[in-house]
Amino acid sequence: MSEEKAGSPATAFDWVGGEVAVRQLVDRFYDLMDLEAAYADLRAVHPPTLDGSRDKLHWFLCGWLGGPDHYIERFGHPRLRARHMPYKIGIRERDQWMNCMRQAMLECELDPALRERLDAAFMNTADWMRNV
């Protein structure tokens, strides 16, 4: 996920704005999931409180975007698909996850070029996570 243009951020993590900005993105994502009826099916596959989910996604995204490997330091290799296998993830959940993240990226005012790159990367991962 590194950015290669001269004069631009070295990593997507830097481009997003670092750890504080990643946390803001994650918090907005989960706030939207909790508030918007359009994400009800996605919300239903999460625990009653989202604090643990917020932390884990924040830690994961920091490393995935090229920043500190907080998730790996705590839990080892992410093994995303294996860790999500107990949860029903179909096309509906994938699409709600993507739409929620798209809305969060837009509301957090990420650079449009960055949003486009992240959207493609998130979609590849979200589609790979489907298990039904």
N, CA, C and O atoms as CSV, one atom per row, in Angstrom:
chain,resi,resn,atom,element,x,y,z
A,1,MET,N,N,0.816,-1.195,0.000
A,1,MET,CA,C,0.000,0.000,0.000
A,1,MET,C,C,0.862,1.263,0.000
A,1,MET,O,O,0.375,2.332,0.368
A,2,SER,N,N,2.112,1.166,-0.398
A,2,SER,CA,C,2.948,2.364,-0.392
A,2,SER,C,C,2.659,3.236,-1.600
A,2,SER,O,O,2.293,2.746,-2.668
A,3,GLU,N,N,2.828,4.516,-1.416
A,3,GLU,CA,C,2.616,5.508,-2.466
A,3,GLU,C,C,3.967,5.832,-3.068
A,3,GLU,O,O,4.930,6.054,-2.334
A,4,GLU,N,N,4.060,5.864,-4.404
A,4,GLU,CA,C,5.354,5.954,-5.057
A,4,GLU,C,C,5.655,7.294,-5.711
A,4,GLU,O,O,6.792,7.494,-6.140
A,5,LYS,N,N,4.728,8.208,-5.813
A,5,LYS,CA,C,4.963,9.483,-6.474
A,5,LYS,C,C,5.937,10.333,-5.662
A,5,LYS,O,O,5.892,10.353,-4.432
A,6,ALA,N,N,6.824,11.038,-6.384
A,6,ALA,CA,C,7.771,11.927,-5.720
A,6,ALA,C,C,7.018,13.015,-4.968
A,6,ALA,O,O,6.071,13.601,-5.493
A,7,GLY,N,N,7.442,13.280,-3.737
A,7,GLY,CA,C,6.838,14.333,-2.946
A,7,GLY,C,C,5.560,13.941,-2.234
A,7,GLY,O,O,5.004,14.743,-1.483
A,8,SER,N,N,5.084,12.732,-2.453
A,8,SER,CA,C,3.861,12.295,-1.789
A,8,SER,C,C,4.221,11.404,-0.604
A,8,SER,O,O,5.367,10.972,-0.479
A,9,PRO,N,N,3.262,11.129,0.253
A,9,PRO,CA,C,3.544,10.302,1.434
A,9,PRO,C,C,4.138,8.944,1.060
A,9,PRO,O,O,3.804,8.364,0.026
A,10,ALA,N,N,5.018,8.459,1.918
A,10,ALA,CA,C,5.699,7.195,1.664
A,10,ALA,C,C,4.761,5.997,1.782
A,10,ALA,O,O,4.952,4.987,1.105
A,11,THR,N,N,3.753,6.109,2.635
A,11,THR,CA,C,2.822,4.996,2.842
A,11,THR,C,C,1.389,5.522,2.872
A,11,THR,O,O,1.151,6.716,3.052
A,12,ALA,N,N,0.451,4.608,2.692
A,12,ALA,CA,C,-0.959,4.981,2.831
A,12,ALA,C,C,-1.237,5.442,4.260
A,12,ALA,O,O,-2.090,6.301,4.480
A,13,PHE,N,N,-0.524,4.876,5.228
A,13,PHE,CA,C,-0.662,5.287,6.625
A,13,PHE,C,C,-0.350,6.781,6.765
A,13,PHE,O,O,-1.090,7.518,7.417
A,14,ASP,N,N,0.745,7.215,6.152
A,14,ASP,CA,C,1.105,8.632,6.176
A,14,ASP,C,C,0.080,9.470,5.416
A,14,ASP,O,O,-0.282,10.565,5.846
A,15,TRP,N,N,-0.383,8.946,4.286
A,15,TRP,CA,C,-1.333,9.661,3.440
A,15,TRP,C,C,-2.661,9.873,4.168
A,15,TRP,O,O,-3.280,10.931,4.052
A,16,VAL,N,N,-3.092,8.859,4.919
A,16,VAL,CA,C,-4.324,8.979,5.713
A,16,VAL,C,C,-4.162,10.076,6.764
A,16,VAL,O,O,-5.100,10.818,7.055
A,17,GLY,N,N,-2.960,10.164,7.327
A,17,GLY,CA,C,-2.714,11.178,8.351
A,17,GLY,C,C,-2.179,10.598,9.644
A,17,GLY,O,O,-2.166,11.277,10.670
A,18,GLY,N,N,-1.734,9.338,9.607
A,18,GLY,CA,C,-1.143,8.717,10.786
A,18,GLY,C,C,-2.161,8.072,11.705
A,18,GLY,O,O,-3.331,7.903,11.358
A,19,GLU,N,N,-1.688,7.723,12.869
A,19,GLU,CA,C,-2.474,6.920,13.804
A,19,GLU,C,C,-3.753,7.599,14.281
A,19,GLU,O,O,-4.789,6.946,14.405
A,20,VAL,N,N,-3.693,8.890,14.547
A,20,VAL,CA,C,-4.884,9.604,15.007
A,20,VAL,C,C,-5.953,9.589,13.918
A,20,VAL,O,O,-7.133,9.391,14.207
A,21,ALA,N,N,-5.546,9.795,12.678
A,21,ALA,CA,C,-6.504,9.806,11.566
A,21,ALA,C,C,-7.070,8.408,11.309
A,21,ALA,O,O,-8.245,8.271,10.970
A,22,VAL,N,N,-6.251,7.377,11.466
A,22,VAL,CA,C,-6.764,6.006,11.312
A,22,VAL,C,C,-7.817,5.747,12.384
A,22,VAL,O,O,-8.859,5.152,12.107
A,23,ARG,N,N,-7.546,6.192,13.603
A,23,ARG,CA,C,-8.516,6.008,14.696
A,23,ARG,C,C,-9.813,6.752,14.397
A,23,ARG,O,O,-10.897,6.229,14.655
A,24,GLN,N,N,-9.714,7.960,13.856
A,24,GLN,CA,C,-10.918,8.723,13.507
A,24,GLN,C,C,-11.725,7.990,12.440
A,24,GLN,O,O,-12.953,7.939,12.512
A,25,LEU,N,N,-11.040,7.428,11.456
A,25,LEU,CA,C,-11.720,6.672,10.398
A,25,LEU,C,C,-12.437,5.460,10.980
A,25,LEU,O,O,-13.603,5.215,10.670
A,26,VAL,N,N,-11.749,4.714,11.812
A,26,VAL,CA,C,-12.338,3.523,12.433
A,26,VAL,C,C,-13.521,3.903,13.318
A,26,VAL,O,O,-14.565,3.251,13.278
A,27,ASP,N,N,-13.359,4.942,14.105
A,27,ASP,CA,C,-14.458,5.364,14.982
A,27,ASP,C,C,-15.667,5.805,14.166
A,27,ASP,O,O,-16.801,5.486,14.524
A,28,ARG,N,N,-15.444,6.529,13.082
A,28,ARG,CA,C,-16.576,6.957,12.252
A,28,ARG,C,C,-17.242,5.747,11.615
A,28,ARG,O,O,-18.469,5.680,11.547
A,29,PHE,N,N,-16.449,4.795,11.151
A,29,PHE,CA,C,-16.961,3.561,10.555
A,29,PHE,C,C,-17.906,2.852,11.535
A,29,PHE,O,O,-19.025,2.494,11.168
A,30,TYR,N,N,-17.460,2.653,12.768
A,30,TYR,CA,C,-18.293,1.951,13.742
A,30,TYR,C,C,-19.458,2.804,14.237
A,30,TYR,O,O,-20.518,2.267,14.559
A,31,ASP,N,N,-19.280,4.114,14.303
A,31,ASP,CA,C,-20.412,4.981,14.652
A,31,ASP,C,C,-21.510,4.853,13.600
A,31,ASP,O,O,-22.687,4.714,13.935
A,32,LEU,N,N,-21.122,4.900,12.335
A,32,LEU,CA,C,-22.094,4.759,11.247
A,32,LEU,C,C,-22.782,3.403,11.308
A,32,LEU,O,O,-23.997,3.308,11.131
A,33,MET,N,N,-22.004,2.357,11.558
A,33,MET,CA,C,-22.566,1.011,11.637
A,33,MET,C,C,-23.619,0.938,12.744
A,33,MET,O,O,-24.643,0.271,12.598
A,34,ASP,N,N,-23.362,1.611,13.819
A,34,ASP,CA,C,-24.277,1.616,14.956
A,34,ASP,C,C,-25.519,2.476,14.703
A,34,ASP,O,O,-26.592,2.180,15.229
A,35,LEU,N,N,-25.380,3.529,13.908
A,35,LEU,CA,C,-26.447,4.509,13.734
A,35,LEU,C,C,-27.332,4.306,12.510
A,35,LEU,O,O,-28.527,4.597,12.562
A,36,GLU,N,N,-26.776,3.820,11.429
A,36,GLU,CA,C,-27.475,3.791,10.150
A,36,GLU,C,C,-28.184,2.457,9.915
A,36,GLU,O,O,-27.562,1.397,9.976
A,37,ALA,N,N,-29.461,2.516,9.653
A,37,ALA,CA,C,-30.236,1.300,9.382
A,37,ALA,C,C,-29.716,0.545,8.159
A,37,ALA,O,O,-29.884,-0.671,8.061
A,38,ALA,N,N,-29.097,1.251,7.243
A,38,ALA,CA,C,-28.568,0.612,6.033
A,38,ALA,C,C,-27.471,-0.404,6.343
A,38,ALA,O,O,-27.136,-1.230,5.493
A,39,TYR,N,N,-26.911,-0.353,7.545
A,39,TYR,CA,C,-25.835,-1.264,7.925
A,39,TYR,C,C,-26.268,-2.266,9.001
A,39,TYR,O,O,-25.429,-2.827,9.706
A,40,ALA,N,N,-27.559,-2.481,9.121
A,40,ALA,CA,C,-28.100,-3.332,10.186
A,40,ALA,C,C,-27.614,-4.774,10.107
A,40,ALA,O,O,-27.315,-5.378,11.137
A,41,ASP,N,N,-27.532,-5.335,8.910
A,41,ASP,CA,C,-27.074,-6.721,8.786
A,41,ASP,C,C,-25.609,-6.846,9.191
A,41,ASP,O,O,-25.213,-7.821,9.829
A,42,LEU,N,N,-24.824,-5.867,8.820
A,42,LEU,CA,C,-23.418,-5.842,9.219
A,42,LEU,C,C,-23.294,-5.695,10.725
A,42,LEU,O,O,-22.493,-6.384,11.355
A,43,ARG,N,N,-24.079,-4.806,11.302
A,43,ARG,CA,C,-24.025,-4.593,12.755
A,43,ARG,C,C,-24.392,-5.870,13.499
A,43,ARG,O,O,-23.844,-6.153,14.565
A,44,ALA,N,N,-25.320,-6.641,12.936
A,44,ALA,CA,C,-25.809,-7.854,13.593
A,44,ALA,C,C,-24.728,-8.921,13.751
A,44,ALA,O,O,-24.843,-9.771,14.634
A,45,VAL,N,N,-23.692,-8.903,12.930
A,45,VAL,CA,C,-22.636,-9.915,13.065
A,45,VAL,C,C,-21.542,-9.471,14.033
A,45,VAL,O,O,-20.554,-10.181,14.219
A,46,HIS,N,N,-21.712,-8.300,14.651
A,46,HIS,CA,C,-20.739,-7.793,15.612
A,46,HIS,C,C,-21.266,-7.978,17.037
A,46,HIS,O,O,-22.466,-8.158,17.242
A,47,PRO,N,N,-20.362,-7.933,18.018
A,47,PRO,CA,C,-20.801,-8.062,19.413
A,47,PRO,C,C,-21.652,-6.866,19.854
A,47,PRO,O,O,-21.650,-5.825,19.197
A,48,PRO,N,N,-22.376,-7.016,20.963
A,48,PRO,CA,C,-23.240,-5.935,21.445
A,48,PRO,C,C,-22.495,-4.612,21.649
A,48,PRO,O,O,-23.027,-3.553,21.317
A,49,THR,N,N,-21.289,-4.655,22.182
A,49,THR,CA,C,-20.480,-3.447,22.297
A,49,THR,C,C,-19.350,-3.540,21.281
A,49,THR,O,O,-18.802,-4.616,21.039
A,50,LEU,N,N,-19.011,-2.406,20.694
A,50,LEU,CA,C,-18.050,-2.384,19.587
A,50,LEU,C,C,-16.641,-1.965,20.001
A,50,LEU,O,O,-15.776,-1.800,19.141
A,51,ASP,N,N,-16.395,-1.790,21.296
A,51,ASP,CA,C,-15.084,-1.303,21.735
A,51,ASP,C,C,-13.944,-2.206,21.271
A,51,ASP,O,O,-12.938,-1.721,20.753
A,52,GLY,N,N,-14.097,-3.510,21.453
A,52,GLY,CA,C,-13.051,-4.444,21.023
A,52,GLY,C,C,-12.874,-4.444,19.514
A,52,GLY,O,O,-11.750,-4.510,19.016
A,53,SER,N,N,-13.969,-4.370,18.793
A,53,SER,CA,C,-13.905,-4.327,17.328
A,53,SER,C,C,-13.197,-3.062,16.863
A,53,SER,O,O,-12.384,-3.104,15.940
A,54,ARG,N,N,-13.505,-1.946,17.498
A,54,ARG,CA,C,-12.856,-0.678,17.163
A,54,ARG,C,C,-11.345,-0.783,17.339
A,54,ARG,O,O,-10.578,-0.409,16.453
A,55,ASP,N,N,-10.931,-1.295,18.489
A,55,ASP,CA,C,-9.496,-1.405,18.752
A,55,ASP,C,C,-8.825,-2.328,17.743
A,55,ASP,O,O,-7.778,-1.991,17.189
A,56,LYS,N,N,-9.419,-3.479,17.507
A,56,LYS,CA,C,-8.785,-4.439,16.598
A,56,LYS,C,C,-8.682,-3.903,15.176
A,56,LYS,O,O,-7.651,-4.080,14.527
A,57,LEU,N,N,-9.732,-3.249,14.679
A,57,LEU,CA,C,-9.646,-2.700,13.329
A,57,LEU,C,C,-8.617,-1.571,13.284
A,57,LEU,O,O,-7.861,-1.467,12.319
A,58,HIS,N,N,-8.579,-0.742,14.294
A,58,HIS,CA,C,-7.582,0.332,14.354
A,58,HIS,C,C,-6.174,-0.249,14.325
A,58,HIS,O,O,-5.340,0.179,13.528
A,59,TRP,N,N,-5.909,-1.217,15.189
A,59,TRP,CA,C,-4.580,-1.817,15.236
A,59,TRP,C,C,-4.229,-2.481,13.907
A,59,TRP,O,O,-3.110,-2.350,13.412
A,60,PHE,N,N,-5.201,-3.196,13.336
A,60,PHE,CA,C,-4.959,-3.864,12.061
A,60,PHE,C,C,-4.679,-2.856,10.949
A,60,PHE,O,O,-3.695,-2.989,10.222
A,61,LEU,N,N,-5.544,-1.848,10.816
A,61,LEU,CA,C,-5.378,-0.887,9.725
A,61,LEU,C,C,-4.068,-0.108,9.834
A,61,LEU,O,O,-3.461,0.203,8.809
A,62,CYS,N,N,-3.624,0.209,11.029
A,62,CYS,CA,C,-2.336,0.893,11.164
A,62,CYS,C,C,-1.244,0.113,10.441
A,62,CYS,O,O,-0.494,0.687,9.652
A,63,GLY,N,N,-1.148,-1.168,10.699
A,63,GLY,CA,C,-0.128,-1.991,10.052
A,63,GLY,C,C,-0.401,-2.228,8.583
A,63,GLY,O,O,0.515,-2.166,7.763
A,64,TRP,N,N,-1.634,-2.495,8.244
A,64,TRP,CA,C,-2.018,-2.784,6.850
A,64,TRP,C,C,-1.724,-1.595,5.946
A,64,TRP,O,O,-1.378,-1.763,4.777
A,65,LEU,N,N,-1.866,-0.394,6.497
A,65,LEU,CA,C,-1.609,0.823,5.729
A,65,LEU,C,C,-0.129,1.208,5.694
A,65,LEU,O,O,0.245,2.176,5.031
A,66,GLY,N,N,0.706,0.461,6.398
A,66,GLY,CA,C,2.143,0.731,6.365
A,66,GLY,C,C,2.685,1.405,7.604
A,66,GLY,O,O,3.830,1.858,7.611
A,67,GLY,N,N,1.880,1.481,8.655
A,67,GLY,CA,C,2.323,2.079,9.912
A,67,GLY,C,C,2.702,1.007,10.922
A,67,GLY,O,O,3.080,-0.100,10.539
A,68,PRO,N,N,2.607,1.322,12.197
A,68,PRO,CA,C,3.003,0.378,13.255
A,68,PRO,C,C,2.152,-0.901,13.224
A,68,PRO,O,O,0.956,-0.860,12.937
A,69,ASP,N,N,2.787,-2.019,13.520
A,69,ASP,CA,C,2.117,-3.333,13.503
A,69,ASP,C,C,1.503,-3.669,14.861
A,69,ASP,O,O,1.820,-4.697,15.458
A,70,HIS,N,N,0.636,-2.804,15.332
A,70,HIS,CA,C,0.016,-3.010,16.647
A,70,HIS,C,C,-0.732,-4.330,16.732
A,70,HIS,O,O,-0.651,-5.020,17.748
A,71,TYR,N,N,-1.453,-4.687,15.692
A,71,TYR,CA,C,-2.244,-5.921,15.722
A,71,TYR,C,C,-1.327,-7.142,15.837
A,71,TYR,O,O,-1.543,-8.011,16.682
A,72,ILE,N,N,-0.324,-7.197,14.997
A,72,ILE,CA,C,0.601,-8.336,14.988
A,72,ILE,C,C,1.323,-8.450,16.323
A,72,ILE,O,O,1.541,-9.556,16.818
A,73,GLU,N,N,1.694,-7.315,16.911
A,73,GLU,CA,C,2.363,-7.328,18.211
A,73,GLU,C,C,1.476,-7.948,19.284
A,73,GLU,O,O,1.976,-8.597,20.203
A,74,ARG,N,N,0.162,-7.752,19.173
A,74,ARG,CA,C,-0.765,-8.255,20.183
A,74,ARG,C,C,-1.247,-9.682,19.907
A,74,ARG,O,O,-1.390,-10.486,20.828
A,75,PHE,N,N,-1.494,-9.986,18.637
A,75,PHE,CA,C,-2.190,-11.228,18.298
A,75,PHE,C,C,-1.454,-12.117,17.305
A,75,PHE,O,O,-1.912,-13.227,17.033
A,76,GLY,N,N,-0.348,-11.675,16.763
A,76,GLY,CA,C,0.335,-12.447,15.730
A,76,GLY,C,C,-0.278,-12.162,14.366
A,76,GLY,O,O,-0.964,-11.158,14.174
A,77,HIS,N,N,-0.022,-13.054,13.432
A,77,HIS,CA,C,-0.521,-12.881,12.067
A,77,HIS,C,C,-2.029,-12.681,12.076
A,77,HIS,O,O,-2.734,-13.376,12.807
A,78,PRO,N,N,-2.544,-11.737,11.273
A,78,PRO,CA,C,-3.984,-11.446,11.306
A,78,PRO,C,C,-4.896,-12.631,10.959
A,78,PRO,O,O,-5.983,-12.742,11.526
A,79,ARG,N,N,-4.491,-13.501,10.061
A,79,ARG,CA,C,-5.335,-14.640,9.659
A,79,ARG,C,C,-6.792,-14.196,9.522
A,79,ARG,O,O,-7.694,-14.789,10.114
A,80,LEU,N,N,-7.003,-13.149,8.736
A,80,LEU,CA,C,-8.322,-12.514,8.642
A,80,LEU,C,C,-9.449,-13.481,8.337
A,80,LEU,O,O,-10.465,-13.501,9.031
A,81,ARG,N,N,-9.269,-14.276,7.309
A,81,ARG,CA,C,-10.366,-15.165,6.911
A,81,ARG,C,C,-10.672,-16.173,8.010
A,81,ARG,O,O,-11.838,-16.415,8.323
A,82,ALA,N,N,-9.652,-16.754,8.588
A,82,ALA,CA,C,-9.853,-17.741,9.653
A,82,ALA,C,C,-10.520,-17.108,10.877
A,82,ALA,O,O,-11.401,-17.718,11.484
A,83,ARG,N,N,-10.117,-15.915,11.234
A,83,ARG,CA,C,-10.692,-15.250,12.411
A,83,ARG,C,C,-12.147,-14.841,12.189
A,83,ARG,O,O,-12.913,-14.711,13.144
A,84,HIS,N,N,-12.523,-14.638,10.928
A,84,HIS,CA,C,-13.898,-14.232,10.626
A,84,HIS,C,C,-14.803,-15.405,10.235
A,84,HIS,O,O,-16.002,-15.213,10.029
A,85,MET,N,N,-14.256,-16.593,10.131
A,85,MET,CA,C,-15.029,-17.758,9.689
A,85,MET,C,C,-16.256,-18.043,10.562
A,85,MET,O,O,-17.268,-18.491,10.024
A,86,PRO,N,N,-16.220,-17.809,11.878
A,86,PRO,CA,C,-17.422,-18.082,12.681
A,86,PRO,C,C,-18.617,-17.175,12.374
A,86,PRO,O,O,-19.733,-17.450,12.815
A,87,TYR,N,N,-18.389,-16.102,11.626
A,87,TYR,CA,C,-19.442,-15.128,11.357
A,87,TYR,C,C,-19.940,-15.263,9.928
A,87,TYR,O,O,-19.154,-15.464,9.003
A,88,LYS,N,N,-21.242,-15.151,9.757
A,88,LYS,CA,C,-21.852,-15.218,8.420
A,88,LYS,C,C,-21.489,-13.947,7.651
A,88,LYS,O,O,-21.924,-12.848,7.996
A,89,ILE,N,N,-20.694,-14.119,6.617
A,89,ILE,CA,C,-20.305,-12.987,5.780
A,89,ILE,C,C,-20.641,-13.341,4.336
A,89,ILE,O,O,-19.952,-14.124,3.682
A,90,GLY,N,N,-21.714,-12.740,3.872
A,90,GLY,CA,C,-22.144,-12.941,2.496
A,90,GLY,C,C,-22.004,-11.655,1.701
A,90,GLY,O,O,-21.348,-10.709,2.136
A,91,ILE,N,N,-22.612,-11.633,0.562
A,91,ILE,CA,C,-22.553,-10.454,-0.301
A,91,ILE,C,C,-23.165,-9.242,0.400
A,91,ILE,O,O,-22.629,-8.137,0.312
A,92,ARG,N,N,-24.280,-9.446,1.090
A,92,ARG,CA,C,-24.945,-8.337,1.792
A,92,ARG,C,C,-24.018,-7.718,2.838
A,92,ARG,O,O,-23.883,-6.496,2.903
A,93,GLU,N,N,-23.377,-8.560,3.656
A,93,GLU,CA,C,-22.478,-8.054,4.688
A,93,GLU,C,C,-21.252,-7.386,4.060
A,93,GLU,O,O,-20.808,-6.334,4.520
A,94,ARG,N,N,-20.712,-8.000,3.013
A,94,ARG,CA,C,-19.577,-7.396,2.303
A,94,ARG,C,C,-19.940,-6.010,1.787
A,94,ARG,O,O,-19.201,-5.046,1.989
A,95,ASP,N,N,-21.088,-5.922,1.120
A,95,ASP,CA,C,-21.493,-4.652,0.530
A,95,ASP,C,C,-21.789,-3.602,1.603
A,95,ASP,O,O,-21.470,-2.427,1.423
A,96,GLN,N,N,-22.395,-4.016,2.714
A,96,GLN,CA,C,-22.641,-3.067,3.795
A,96,GLN,C,C,-21.323,-2.608,4.414
A,96,GLN,O,O,-21.175,-1.431,4.745
A,97,TRP,N,N,-20.364,-3.523,4.574
A,97,TRP,CA,C,-19.056,-3.139,5.109
A,97,TRP,C,C,-18.408,-2.109,4.189
A,97,TRP,O,O,-17.893,-1.089,4.646
A,98,MET,N,N,-18.439,-2.387,2.896
A,98,MET,CA,C,-17.828,-1.478,1.924
A,98,MET,C,C,-18.533,-0.124,1.928
A,98,MET,O,O,-17.872,0.914,1.944
A,99,ASN,N,N,-19.848,-0.121,1.912
A,99,ASN,CA,C,-20.579,1.145,1.893
A,99,ASN,C,C,-20.346,1.951,3.159
A,99,ASN,O,O,-20.230,3.176,3.112
A,100,CYS,N,N,-20.279,1.267,4.281
A,100,CYS,CA,C,-20.013,1.933,5.554
A,100,CYS,C,C,-18.604,2.541,5.539
A,100,CYS,O,O,-18.416,3.681,5.962
A,101,MET,N,N,-17.623,1.786,5.056
A,101,MET,CA,C,-16.257,2.299,5.000
A,101,MET,C,C,-16.153,3.438,3.986
A,101,MET,O,O,-15.453,4.419,4.235
A,102,ARG,N,N,-16.829,3.323,2.864
A,102,ARG,CA,C,-16.822,4.411,1.884
A,102,ARG,C,C,-17.379,5.694,2.500
A,102,ARG,O,O,-16.818,6.774,2.317
A,103,GLN,N,N,-18.481,5.564,3.227
A,103,GLN,CA,C,-19.083,6.730,3.868
A,103,GLN,C,C,-18.130,7.307,4.911
A,103,GLN,O,O,-17.972,8.525,5.002
A,104,ALA,N,N,-17.497,6.439,5.695
A,104,ALA,CA,C,-16.556,6.909,6.717
A,104,ALA,C,C,-15.371,7.623,6.064
A,104,ALA,O,O,-14.952,8.678,6.540
A,105,MET,N,N,-14.830,7.065,4.987
A,105,MET,CA,C,-13.696,7.712,4.309
A,105,MET,C,C,-14.100,9.078,3.769
A,105,MET,O,O,-13.336,10.038,3.863
A,106,LEU,N,N,-15.294,9.164,3.208
A,106,LEU,CA,C,-15.792,10.432,2.672
A,106,LEU,C,C,-15.979,11.453,3.789
A,106,LEU,O,O,-15.543,12.598,3.669
A,107,GLU,N,N,-16.627,11.037,4.870
A,107,GLU,CA,C,-16.895,11.949,5.981
A,107,GLU,C,C,-15.618,12.371,6.705
A,107,GLU,O,O,-15.560,13.456,7.284
A,108,CYS,N,N,-14.598,11.514,6.673
A,108,CYS,CA,C,-13.304,11.870,7.276
A,108,CYS,C,C,-12.435,12.666,6.305
A,108,CYS,O,O,-11.295,13.013,6.612
A,109,GLU,N,N,-12.988,12.943,5.142
A,109,GLU,CA,C,-12.355,13.787,4.133
A,109,GLU,C,C,-10.988,13.277,3.692
A,109,GLU,O,O,-10.045,14.055,3.546
A,110,LEU,N,N,-10.884,11.959,3.480
A,110,LEU,CA,C,-9.658,11.426,2.904
A,110,LEU,C,C,-9.523,11.920,1.470
A,110,LEU,O,O,-10.517,12.138,0.777
A,111,ASP,N,N,-8.302,12.088,1.046
A,111,ASP,CA,C,-8.017,12.519,-0.313
A,111,ASP,C,C,-8.747,11.604,-1.301
A,111,ASP,O,O,-8.709,10.384,-1.140
A,112,PRO,N,N,-9.413,12.165,-2.322
A,112,PRO,CA,C,-10.157,11.331,-3.283
A,112,PRO,C,C,-9.303,10.244,-3.944
A,112,PRO,O,O,-9.783,9.129,-4.149
A,113,ALA,N,N,-8.054,10.551,-4.276
A,113,ALA,CA,C,-7.183,9.537,-4.896
A,113,ALA,C,C,-6.878,8.416,-3.900
A,113,ALA,O,O,-6.815,7.247,-4.283
A,114,LEU,N,N,-6.692,8.760,-2.651
A,114,LEU,CA,C,-6.461,7.756,-1.616
A,114,LEU,C,C,-7.716,6.918,-1.411
A,114,LEU,O,O,-7.637,5.695,-1.303
A,115,ARG,N,N,-8.877,7.576,-1.356
A,115,ARG,CA,C,-10.133,6.828,-1.200
A,115,ARG,C,C,-10.286,5.802,-2.320
A,115,ARG,O,O,-10.707,4.671,-2.075
A,116,GLU,N,N,-9.952,6.188,-3.530
A,116,GLU,CA,C,-10.069,5.277,-4.667
A,116,GLU,C,C,-9.148,4.065,-4.504
A,116,GLU,O,O,-9.560,2.930,-4.745
A,117,ARG,N,N,-7.920,4.307,-4.101
A,117,ARG,CA,C,-6.973,3.200,-3.890
A,117,ARG,C,C,-7.412,2.299,-2.743
A,117,ARG,O,O,-7.377,1.074,-2.856
A,118,LEU,N,N,-7.826,2.915,-1.639
A,118,LEU,CA,C,-8.268,2.123,-0.492
A,118,LEU,C,C,-9.534,1.349,-0.812
A,118,LEU,O,O,-9.692,0.206,-0.384
A,119,ASP,N,N,-10.436,1.968,-1.562
A,119,ASP,CA,C,-11.668,1.289,-1.943
A,119,ASP,C,C,-11.357,-0.012,-2.677
A,119,ASP,O,O,-11.945,-1.051,-2.373
A,120,ALA,N,N,-10.449,0.037,-3.627
A,120,ALA,CA,C,-10.091,-1.168,-4.389
A,120,ALA,C,C,-9.459,-2.219,-3.477
A,120,ALA,O,O,-9.789,-3.401,-3.572
A,121,ALA,N,N,-8.560,-1.798,-2.604
A,121,ALA,CA,C,-7.909,-2.743,-1.691
A,121,ALA,C,C,-8.901,-3.313,-0.681
A,121,ALA,O,O,-8.884,-4.512,-0.401
A,122,PHE,N,N,-9.763,-2.460,-0.135
A,122,PHE,CA,C,-10.778,-2.942,0.809
A,122,PHE,C,C,-11.720,-3.935,0.117
A,122,PHE,O,O,-12.085,-4.952,0.705
A,123,MET,N,N,-12.110,-3.646,-1.121
A,123,MET,CA,C,-13.028,-4.544,-1.824
A,123,MET,C,C,-12.395,-5.913,-2.049
A,123,MET,O,O,-13.062,-6.935,-1.887
A,124,ASN,N,N,-11.129,-5.944,-2.417
A,124,ASN,CA,C,-10.460,-7.241,-2.592
A,124,ASN,C,C,-10.507,-8.046,-1.297
A,124,ASN,O,O,-10.809,-9.239,-1.307
A,125,THR,N,N,-10.208,-7.391,-0.199
A,125,THR,CA,C,-10.208,-8.082,1.095
A,125,THR,C,C,-11.625,-8.455,1.523
A,125,THR,O,O,-11.865,-9.581,1.960
A,126,ALA,N,N,-12.551,-7.528,1.400
A,126,ALA,CA,C,-13.928,-7.789,1.818
A,126,ALA,C,C,-14.545,-8.937,1.016
A,126,ALA,O,O,-15.265,-9.766,1.571
A,127,ASP,N,N,-14.266,-8.985,-0.271
A,127,ASP,CA,C,-14.813,-10.063,-1.085
A,127,ASP,C,C,-14.188,-11.398,-0.701
A,127,ASP,O,O,-14.875,-12.420,-0.684
A,128,TRP,N,N,-12.906,-11.402,-0.395
A,128,TRP,CA,C,-12.204,-12.617,0.019
A,128,TRP,C,C,-12.729,-13.148,1.350
A,128,TRP,O,O,-12.631,-14.345,1.621
A,129,MET,N,N,-13.287,-12.268,2.180
A,129,MET,CA,C,-13.795,-12.667,3.491
A,129,MET,C,C,-15.138,-13.378,3.440
A,129,MET,O,O,-15.562,-13.983,4.425
A,130,ARG,N,N,-15.815,-13.308,2.284
A,130,ARG,CA,C,-17.125,-13.955,2.195
A,130,ARG,C,C,-16.992,-15.454,2.470
A,130,ARG,O,O,-16.062,-16.106,1.997
A,131,ASN,N,N,-17.940,-15.983,3.245
A,131,ASN,CA,C,-17.913,-17.411,3.566
A,131,ASN,C,C,-19.269,-18.083,3.412
A,131,ASN,O,O,-19.421,-19.258,3.748
A,132,VAL,N,N,-20.255,-17.348,2.906
A,132,VAL,CA,C,-21.562,-17.944,2.579
A,132,VAL,C,C,-22.013,-17.440,1.228
A,132,VAL,O,O,-23.086,-17.814,0.756
